[in-house]
Amino acid sequence: MKILAFTVLLLSISSFSFAGHHENSSESEVLKALSAYMDARNSRDFQAVIAMSSKTGTLDTNSDGSFHKPLNQQTMSGWKKSGEAMTQYFYPEATAISDDVVHVRFYSEGMVGSKEKMSDYRTRVTMNWIKEDGSWVIKSAHYSPASYGGVHKTQASDFED
């Protein structure tokens, strides 16, 4: 009986250790990269922002109501035209899709615009990060407005699993 109990304990510890290690490694690496990316955007370190974007371009959808953007090569001049922004991000989640693709989602909130006219900014973000030349970089990003009030009326079914 003691041998059976010990075997079950050993198997459960082993499966827990092996199951969590592989997927958490890439997910935690991407969450660290996301933090560096958001810091670079806020400090207007566009060289770092570009370095954390895929060399083959990014597929983006902005929260301004426009359509999906074509494959975009990130440039210094493009980022400099983007206006001022100071945002924070909340509740980041990362999910490994494969060994070299991680899906990330989070909320972002802050102020954006020109120095003369700043506006409230609140959005939901999803990104796909890929492993490119040994580094995690953004391949796609989708920003969707999260208005202050919105149109969805919460229902009991929203909280069901």
N, CA and C atoms as a LAMMPS dump frame, in Angstrom:
ITEM: TIMESTEP
0
ITEM: NUMBER OF ATOMS
483
ITEM: BOX BOUNDS ff ff ff
-5.0000000000000000e+02 5.0000000000000000e+02
-5.0000000000000000e+02 5.0000000000000000e+02
-5.0000000000000000e+02 5.0000000000000000e+02
ITEM: ATOMS id mol type element x y z
1 1 1 N 0.822 -1.196 0
2 1 2 C 0 0 0
3 1 3 C 0.867 1.261 0
4 2 1 N 1.938 1.236 0.811
5 2 2 C 2.839 2.387 0.862
6 2 3 C 3.512 2.614 -0.492
7 3 1 N 3.84 1.516 -1.174
8 3 2 C 4.483 1.631 -2.482
9 3 3 C 3.512 2.256 -3.483
10 4 1 N 2.254 1.857 -3.451
11 4 2 C 1.241 2.411 -4.34
12 4 3 C 1.048 3.908 -4.08
13 5 1 N 0.937 4.275 -2.83
14 5 2 C 0.767 5.687 -2.476
15 5 3 C 1.979 6.509 -2.91
16 6 1 N 3.169 5.978 -2.705
17 6 2 C 4.393 6.665 -3.103
18 6 3 C 4.451 6.824 -4.628
19 7 1 N 4.068 5.772 -5.359
20 7 2 C 4.071 5.815 -6.822
21 7 3 C 3.098 6.867 -7.346
22 8 1 N 1.907 6.912 -6.784
23 8 2 C 0.912 7.909 -7.191
24 8 3 C 1.43 9.317 -6.901
25 9 1 N 2.007 9.521 -5.736
26 9 2 C 2.563 10.822 -5.371
27 9 3 C 3.676 11.227 -6.338
28 10 1 N 4.576 10.29 -6.634
29 10 2 C 5.684 10.566 -7.537
30 10 3 C 5.191 10.91 -8.945
31 11 1 N 4.221 10.163 -9.45
32 11 2 C 3.663 10.44 -10.783
33 11 3 C 2.969 11.791 -10.84
34 12 1 N 2.225 12.143 -9.805
35 12 2 C 1.527 13.427 -9.825
36 12 3 C 2.504 14.583 -9.756
37 13 1 N 3.566 14.465 -8.982
38 13 2 C 4.575 15.529 -8.915
39 13 3 C 5.289 15.645 -10.258
40 14 1 N 5.654 14.503 -10.861
41 14 2 C 6.36 14.513 -12.144
42 14 3 C 5.513 15.125 -13.236
43 15 1 N 4.247 14.722 -13.337
44 15 2 C 3.405 15.254 -14.406
45 15 3 C 3.155 16.74 -14.221
46 16 1 N 3.038 17.194 -12.986
47 16 2 C 2.851 18.623 -12.724
48 16 3 C 4.097 19.394 -13.147
49 17 1 N 5.257 18.889 -12.805
50 17 2 C 6.509 19.576 -13.132
51 17 3 C 6.732 19.647 -14.625
52 18 1 N 6.539 18.519 -15.33
53 18 2 C 6.785 18.507 -16.761
54 18 3 C 5.724 19.288 -17.523
55 19 1 N 4.49 19.223 -17.12
56 19 2 C 3.407 19.896 -17.846
57 19 3 C 3.558 21.399 -17.768
58 20 1 N 3.906 21.936 -16.63
59 20 2 C 3.961 23.373 -16.464
60 20 3 C 5.195 24.017 -17.046
61 21 1 N 6.314 23.31 -17.08
62 21 2 C 7.574 23.938 -17.455
63 21 3 C 7.601 24.371 -18.913
64 22 1 N 7.229 23.519 -19.826
65 22 2 C 7.354 23.821 -21.254
66 22 3 C 6.515 25.019 -21.659
67 23 1 N 5.24 25.026 -21.354
68 23 2 C 4.393 26.105 -21.828
69 23 3 C 4.618 27.401 -21.066
70 24 1 N 4.986 27.336 -19.816
71 24 2 C 5.182 28.566 -19.044
72 24 3 C 6.448 29.308 -19.443
73 25 1 N 7.438 28.595 -19.963
74 25 2 C 8.689 29.228 -20.34
75 25 3 C 8.475 30.261 -21.448
76 26 1 N 7.872 29.859 -22.558
77 26 2 C 7.668 30.806 -23.662
78 26 3 C 6.659 31.88 -23.267
79 27 1 N 5.651 31.515 -22.522
80 27 2 C 4.654 32.499 -22.097
81 27 3 C 5.277 33.557 -21.191
82 28 1 N 6.094 33.14 -20.243
83 28 2 C 6.709 34.126 -19.352
84 28 3 C 7.735 34.97 -20.098
85 29 1 N 8.449 34.386 -21.066
86 29 2 C 9.389 35.169 -21.873
87 29 3 C 8.657 36.247 -22.659
88 30 1 N 7.515 35.898 -23.228
89 30 2 C 6.749 36.87 -24.014
90 30 3 C 6.165 37.949 -23.108
91 31 1 N 5.705 37.599 -21.922
92 31 2 C 5.19 38.628 -21.004
93 31 3 C 6.296 39.601 -20.598
94 32 1 N 7.52 39.126 -20.452
95 32 2 C 8.654 40.032 -20.183
96 32 3 C 8.911 40.921 -21.396
97 33 1 N 8.83 40.333 -22.596
98 33 2 C 9.023 41.12 -23.825
99 33 3 C 7.92 42.165 -23.968
100 34 1 N 6.686 41.795 -23.618
101 34 2 C 5.567 42.751 -23.671
102 34 3 C 5.838 43.933 -22.75
103 35 1 N 6.318 43.666 -21.559
104 35 2 C 6.628 44.742 -20.613
105 35 3 C 7.687 45.686 -21.193
106 36 1 N 8.739 45.117 -21.777
107 36 2 C 9.788 45.94 -22.395
108 36 3 C 9.23 46.735 -23.571
109 37 1 N 8.363 46.114 -24.355
110 37 2 C 7.744 46.778 -25.507
111 37 3 C 6.901 47.969 -25.061
112 38 1 N 6.06 47.766 -24.057
113 38 2 C 5.202 48.856 -23.579
114 38 3 C 6.034 49.974 -22.956
115 39 1 N 7.097 49.626 -22.233
116 39 2 C 8.002 50.644 -21.681
117 39 3 C 8.649 51.445 -22.811
118 40 1 N 9.082 50.757 -23.863
119 40 2 C 9.718 51.439 -24.998
120 40 3 C 8.738 52.377 -25.691
121 41 1 N 7.495 51.948 -25.837
122 41 2 C 6.497 52.837 -26.454
123 41 3 C 6.281 54.088 -25.605
124 42 1 N 6.131 53.916 -24.3
125 42 2 C 5.889 55.062 -23.421
126 42 3 C 7.077 56.013 -23.372
127 43 1 N 8.284 55.48 -23.45
128 43 2 C 9.468 56.347 -23.41
129 43 3 C 9.876 56.842 -24.801
130 44 1 N 9.093 56.45 -25.808
131 44 2 C 9.327 56.831 -27.202
132 44 3 C 10.685 56.341 -27.699
133 45 1 N 11.089 55.171 -27.234
134 45 2 C 12.299 54.51 -27.712
135 45 3 C 11.896 53.661 -28.916
136 46 1 N 11.691 54.32 -30.041
137 46 2 C 11.142 53.647 -31.206
138 46 3 C 12.116 52.654 -31.832
139 47 1 N 13.409 52.823 -31.604
140 47 2 C 14.36 51.822 -32.065
141 47 3 C 14.074 50.483 -31.387
142 48 1 N 13.806 50.511 -30.095
143 48 2 C 13.48 49.283 -29.358
144 48 3 C 12.138 48.721 -29.813
145 49 1 N 11.153 49.603 -30.044
146 49 2 C 9.836 49.165 -30.512
147 49 3 C 9.972 48.431 -31.85
148 50 1 N 10.74 49.008 -32.76
149 50 2 C 10.938 48.392 -34.076
150 50 3 C 11.681 47.066 -33.937
151 51 1 N 12.674 47.013 -33.051
152 51 2 C 13.431 45.776 -32.845
153 51 3 C 12.548 44.658 -32.297
154 52 1 N 11.447 45.019 -31.612
155 52 2 C 10.541 44.019 -31.053
156 52 3 C 9.369 43.727 -31.987
157 53 1 N 9.486 44.175 -33.233
158 53 2 C 8.478 43.907 -34.269
159 53 3 C 9.11 43.022 -35.334
160 54 1 N 8.312 42.161 -35.945
161 54 2 C 8.828 41.23 -36.949
162 54 3 C 9.522 41.972 -38.088
163 55 1 N 10.667 41.461 -38.49
164 55 2 C 11.407 42.046 -39.617
165 55 3 C 10.627 41.947 -40.916
166 56 1 N 9.714 40.984 -40.99
167 56 2 C 8.931 40.808 -42.217
168 56 3 C 7.656 41.644 -42.209
169 57 1 N 7.482 42.457 -41.174
170 57 2 C 6.322 43.329 -41.071
171 57 3 C 5.308 42.816 -40.06
172 58 1 N 4.367 43.69 -39.708
173 58 2 C 3.319 43.339 -38.755
174 58 3 C 1.953 43.542 -39.394
175 59 1 N 1.005 42.758 -38.939
176 59 2 C -0.386 42.886 -39.365
177 59 3 C -1.138 43.514 -38.203
178 60 1 N -1.665 44.714 -38.403
179 60 2 C -2.267 45.465 -37.305
180 60 3 C -3.683 45.916 -37.628
181 61 1 N -4.478 46.033 -36.581
182 61 2 C -5.802 46.642 -36.653
183 61 3 C -5.869 47.62 -35.483
184 62 1 N -6.116 48.878 -35.788
185 62 2 C -6.137 49.905 -34.747
186 62 3 C -7.527 50.072 -34.157
187 63 1 N -7.596 50.722 -33.005
188 63 2 C -8.875 50.909 -32.321
189 63 3 C -9.597 52.181 -32.758
190 64 1 N -9.126 52.803 -33.84
191 64 2 C -9.729 54.049 -34.307
192 64 3 C -10.937 53.837 -35.212
193 65 1 N -11.334 52.592 -35.412
194 65 2 C -12.488 52.311 -36.253
195 65 3 C -12.128 52.052 -37.703
196 66 1 N -10.848 52.165 -38.046
197 66 2 C -10.432 51.912 -39.422
198 66 3 C -10.379 50.407 -39.678
199 67 1 N -10.214 50.051 -40.94
200 67 2 C -10.119 48.647 -41.311
201 67 3 C -8.732 48.115 -40.972
202 68 1 N -8.553 46.821 -41.167
203 68 2 C -7.247 46.204 -40.945
204 68 3 C -6.199 46.909 -41.8
205 69 1 N -5.027 47.054 -41.253
206 69 2 C -3.933 47.688 -41.986
207 69 3 C -3.213 46.628 -42.82
208 70 1 N -2.644 47.021 -43.966
209 70 2 C -1.853 46.055 -44.75
210 70 3 C -0.57 45.719 -43.984
211 71 1 N 0.137 44.707 -44.443
212 71 2 C 1.407 44.336 -43.84
213 71 3 C 2.273 45.587 -43.719
214 72 1 N 2.707 45.88 -42.506
215 72 2 C 3.371 47.136 -42.211
216 72 3 C 4.812 46.9 -41.793
217 73 1 N 5.725 47.582 -42.465
218 73 2 C 7.12 47.596 -42.037
219 73 3 C 7.277 48.762 -41.062
220 74 1 N 7.629 48.465 -39.83
221 74 2 C 7.775 49.498 -38.802
222 74 3 C 8.963 50.401 -39.135
223 75 1 N 8.765 51.732 -39.043
224 75 2 C 9.837 52.69 -39.322
225 75 3 C 9.88 53.76 -38.232
226 76 1 N 11.03 54.399 -38.103
227 76 2 C 11.183 55.494 -37.138
228 76 3 C 10.242 56.638 -37.489
229 77 1 N 10.159 57.009 -38.756
230 77 2 C 9.308 58.139 -39.138
231 77 3 C 7.84 57.821 -38.866
232 78 1 N 7.431 56.595 -39.11
233 78 2 C 6.054 56.21 -38.822
234 78 3 C 5.724 56.32 -37.339
235 79 1 N 6.63 55.847 -36.51
236 79 2 C 6.388 55.928 -35.073
237 79 3 C 6.432 57.372 -34.573
238 80 1 N 7.317 58.192 -35.119
239 80 2 C 7.396 59.588 -34.679
240 80 3 C 6.112 60.343 -35.005
241 81 1 N 5.429 59.964 -36.08
242 81 2 C 4.166 60.596 -36.459
243 81 3 C 2.986 60.108 -35.606
244 82 1 N 3.202 59.075 -34.828
245 82 2 C 2.089 58.441 -34.119
246 82 3 C 1.522 59.28 -32.974
247 83 1 N 2.174 60.35 -32.61
248 83 2 C 1.658 61.194 -31.537
249 83 3 C 2.124 60.731 -30.174
250 84 1 N 1.812 61.546 -29.196
251 84 2 C 2.195 61.242 -27.816
252 84 3 C 1.291 60.159 -27.251
253 85 1 N 1.807 59.413 -26.323
254 85 2 C 0.992 58.399 -25.645
255 85 3 C 1.638 58.05 -24.317
256 86 1 N 0.819 57.893 -23.325
257 86 2 C 1.272 57.38 -22.041
258 86 3 C 0.193 56.409 -21.588
259 87 1 N 0.499 55.146 -21.718
260 87 2 C -0.494 54.131 -21.392
261 87 3 C 0.061 53.117 -20.401
262 88 1 N -0.844 52.448 -19.74
263 88 2 C -0.517 51.331 -18.868
264 88 3 C -1.272 50.129 -19.401
265 89 1 N -0.777 48.948 -19.08
266 89 2 C -1.524 47.769 -19.501
267 89 3 C -1.875 46.939 -18.272
268 90 1 N -2.987 46.223 -18.383
269 90 2 C -3.539 45.489 -17.255
270 90 3 C -3.934 44.074 -17.672
271 91 1 N -3.856 43.16 -16.73
272 91 2 C -4.321 41.776 -16.876
273 91 3 C -3.743 41.069 -18.098
274 92 1 N -2.425 41.131 -18.3
275 92 2 C -1.872 40.424 -19.456
276 92 3 C -1.967 38.911 -19.27
277 93 1 N -2.328 38.241 -20.347
278 93 2 C -2.383 36.779 -20.378
279 93 3 C -1.633 36.314 -21.611
280 94 1 N -0.858 35.266 -21.475
281 94 2 C -0.14 34.698 -22.612
282 94 3 C -0.499 33.226 -22.733
283 95 1 N -0.736 32.791 -23.958
284 95 2 C -1.065 31.401 -24.232
285 95 3 C -0.207 30.914 -25.388
286 96 1 N 0.62 29.92 -25.142
287 96 2 C 1.454 29.354 -26.206
288 96 3 C 0.558 28.622 -27.196
289 97 1 N 0.683 28.981 -28.468
290 97 2 C -0.047 28.316 -29.538
291 97 3 C 0.817 27.173 -30.086
292 98 1 N 2.102 27.423 -30.163
293 98 2 C 3.081 26.419 -30.571
294 98 3 C 4.406 26.813 -29.931
295 99 1 N 5.472 26.101 -30.264
296 99 2 C 6.772 26.418 -29.659
297 99 3 C 7.252 27.819 -29.999
298 100 1 N 6.826 28.341 -31.159
299 100 2 C 7.325 29.642 -31.58
300 100 3 C 6.234 30.675 -31.844
301 101 1 N 5.045 30.447 -31.286
302 101 2 C 3.944 31.416 -31.398
303 101 3 C 3.238 31.507 -30.048
304 102 1 N 3.1 32.736 -29.538
305 102 2 C 2.388 32.975 -28.28
306 102 3 C 1.35 34.064 -28.51
307 103 1 N 0.121 33.76 -28.133
308 103 2 C -0.985 34.717 -28.218
309 103 3 C -1.064 35.46 -26.887
310 104 1 N -1.163 36.787 -26.949
311 104 2 C -1.221 37.63 -25.748
312 104 3 C -2.472 38.49 -25.817
313 105 1 N -3.098 38.696 -24.667
314 105 2 C -4.207 39.65 -24.611
315 105 3 C -4.124 40.421 -23.299
316 106 1 N -4.567 41.687 -23.369
317 106 2 C -4.523 42.563 -22.205
318 106 3 C -5.394 43.783 -22.468
319 107 1 N -5.551 44.605 -21.45
320 107 2 C -6.239 45.889 -21.577
321 107 3 C -5.193 46.984 -21.499
322 108 1 N -5.41 48.063 -22.22
323 108 2 C -4.512 49.205 -22.165
324 108 3 C -5.348 50.46 -21.937
325 109 1 N -4.822 51.337 -21.111
326 109 2 C -5.552 52.55 -20.756
327 109 3 C -4.554 53.674 -20.537
328 110 1 N -4.934 54.888 -20.927
329 110 2 C -4.054 56.027 -20.712
330 110 3 C -4.522 57.245 -21.464
331 111 1 N -3.538 58.018 -21.941
332 111 2 C -3.796 59.248 -22.666
333 111 3 C -3.004 59.209 -23.972
334 112 1 N -3.655 59.639 -25.068
335 112 2 C -2.994 59.689 -26.371
336 112 3 C -3.366 60.987 -27.075
337 113 1 N -2.567 61.351 -28.067
338 113 2 C -2.866 62.541 -28.859
339 113 3 C -1.649 63.413 -29.026
340 114 1 N -1.918 64.696 -29.246
341 114 2 C -0.827 65.665 -29.356
342 114 3 C -0.68 66.37 -28.019
343 115 1 N 0.443 67.049 -27.851
344 115 2 C 0.66 67.755 -26.58
345 115 3 C -0.445 68.781 -26.316
346 116 1 N -1.006 69.339 -27.392
347 116 2 C -2.057 70.34 -27.249
348 116 3 C -3.407 69.721 -26.905
349 117 1 N -3.624 68.488 -27.346
350 117 2 C -4.939 67.882 -27.142
351 117 3 C -4.803 66.383 -26.861
352 118 1 N -4.787 66.046 -25.586
353 118 2 C -4.704 64.644 -25.184
354 118 3 C -6.121 64.111 -24.959
355 119 1 N -6.313 62.837 -25.256
356 119 2 C -7.621 62.187 -25.087
357 119 3 C -7.481 60.935 -24.241
358 120 1 N -8.57 60.608 -23.54
359 120 2 C -8.619 59.333 -22.828
360 120 3 C -8.478 58.209 -23.83
361 121 1 N -7.829 57.135 -23.417
362 121 2 C -7.626 55.99 -24.303
363 121 3 C -7.848 54.721 -23.498
364 122 1 N -8.69 53.848 -24
365 122 2 C -8.969 52.578 -23.348
366 122 3 C -9.247 51.554 -24.441
367 123 1 N -8.487 50.454 -24.434
368 123 2 C -8.632 49.471 -25.503
369 123 3 C -8.32 48.063 -25.014
370 124 1 N -8.879 47.104 -25.729
371 124 2 C -8.525 45.699 -25.535
372 124 3 C -7.508 45.37 -26.615
373 125 1 N -6.507 44.577 -26.259
374 125 2 C -5.442 44.277 -27.219
375 125 3 C -5.218 42.774 -27.275
376 126 1 N -5.071 42.267 -28.5
377 126 2 C -4.569 40.914 -28.699
378 126 3 C -3.364 41.022 -29.62
379 127 1 N -2.365 40.226 -29.328
380 127 2 C -1.139 40.211 -30.133
381 127 3 C -0.716 38.766 -30.343
382 128 1 N -0.048 38.546 -31.451
383 128 2 C 0.626 37.276 -31.679
384 128 3 C 2.117 37.567 -31.756
385 129 1 N 2.866 36.946 -30.861
386 129 2 C 4.317 37.072 -30.806
387 129 3 C 4.908 35.807 -31.411
388 130 1 N 5.953 35.983 -32.217
389 130 2 C 6.619 34.841 -32.833
390 130 3 C 8.101 34.848 -32.471
391 131 1 N 8.704 33.689 -32.506
392 131 2 C 10.148 33.581 -32.274
393 131 3 C 10.827 33.786 -33.618
394 132 1 N 11.629 34.847 -33.699
395 132 2 C 12.298 35.214 -34.948
396 132 3 C 13.772 35.447 -34.642
397 133 1 N 14.638 34.678 -35.246
398 133 2 C 16.084 34.785 -35.005
399 133 3 C 16.409 34.71 -33.513
400 134 1 N 15.683 33.857 -32.784
401 134 2 C 15.96 33.637 -31.371
402 134 3 C 15.315 34.63 -30.412
403 135 1 N 14.585 35.611 -30.93
404 135 2 C 13.941 36.616 -30.07
405 135 3 C 12.434 36.614 -30.296
406 136 1 N 11.694 36.977 -29.255
407 136 2 C 10.24 37.111 -29.37
408 136 3 C 9.921 38.49 -29.937
409 137 1 N 9.135 38.511 -31.025
410 137 2 C 8.743 39.773 -31.671
411 137 3 C 7.252 39.738 -31.995
412 138 1 N 6.672 40.911 -32.176
413 138 2 C 5.251 41.02 -32.517
414 138 3 C 5.066 40.779 -34.002
415 139 1 N 4.118 39.916 -34.339
416 139 2 C 3.765 39.683 -35.734
417 139 3 C 2.414 40.31 -36.061
418 140 1 N 1.495 40.317 -35.078
419 140 2 C 0.199 40.947 -35.327
420 140 3 C -0.325 41.558 -34.034
421 141 1 N -1.122 42.605 -34.208
422 141 2 C -1.738 43.275 -33.057
423 141 3 C -3.123 43.766 -33.455
424 142 1 N -4.075 43.551 -32.58
425 142 2 C -5.445 44.019 -32.819
426 142 3 C -5.89 44.798 -31.594
427 143 1 N -6.187 46.062 -31.796
428 143 2 C -6.654 46.96 -30.739
429 143 3 C -8.132 47.217 -30.991
430 144 1 N -8.97 46.943 -30.007
431 144 2 C -10.396 47.229 -30.173
432 144 3 C -10.85 48.125 -29.028
433 145 1 N -11.622 49.161 -29.342
434 145 2 C -11.998 50.116 -28.302
435 145 3 C -12.786 49.458 -27.169
436 146 1 N -12.476 49.879 -25.98
437 146 2 C -13.217 49.436 -24.796
438 146 3 C -13.799 50.715 -24.197
439 147 1 N -14.949 51.09 -24.687
440 147 2 C -15.527 52.379 -24.303
441 147 3 C -15.94 52.391 -22.838
442 148 1 N -16.038 53.567 -22.313
443 148 2 C -16.453 53.769 -20.923
444 148 3 C -17.965 53.67 -20.865
445 149 1 N -18.472 52.481 -20.769
446 149 2 C -19.912 52.294 -20.73
447 149 3 C -20.345 51.211 -21.676
448 150 1 N -19.806 51.213 -22.877
449 150 2 C -20.035 50.16 -23.846
450 150 3 C -21.491 49.894 -24.164
451 151 1 N -21.708 48.843 -24.929
452 151 2 C -23.061 48.501 -25.343
453 151 3 C -23.508 47.144 -24.808
454 152 1 N -22.584 46.352 -24.294
455 152 2 C -22.943 45.026 -23.799
456 152 3 C -23.583 45.143 -22.423
457 153 1 N -24.693 44.5 -22.262
458 153 2 C -25.366 44.438 -20.953
459 153 3 C -24.994 43.104 -20.315
460 154 1 N -24.378 43.176 -19.164
461 154 2 C -23.943 41.961 -18.481
462 154 3 C -25.105 41.055 -18.163
463 155 1 N -24.897 39.777 -18.391
464 155 2 C -25.912 38.767 -18.133
465 155 3 C -25.309 37.69 -17.241
466 156 1 N -26.157 36.937 -16.59
467 156 2 C -25.672 35.847 -15.733
468 156 3 C -24.832 34.856 -16.524
469 157 1 N -25.157 34.623 -17.791
470 157 2 C -24.42 33.648 -18.598
471 157 3 C -22.972 34.095 -18.878
472 158 1 N -22.67 35.372 -18.722
473 158 2 C -21.298 35.852 -18.904
474 158 3 C -20.357 35.239 -17.883
475 159 1 N -20.879 34.785 -16.757
476 159 2 C -20.04 34.27 -15.685
477 159 3 C -20.03 32.756 -15.619
478 160 1 N -20.666 32.108 -16.581
479 160 2 C -20.671 30.65 -16.617
480 160 3 C -19.444 30.16 -17.349
481 161 1 N -18.918 29.044 -16.928
482 161 2 C -17.752 28.457 -17.608
483 161 3 C -18.149 27.722 -18.846
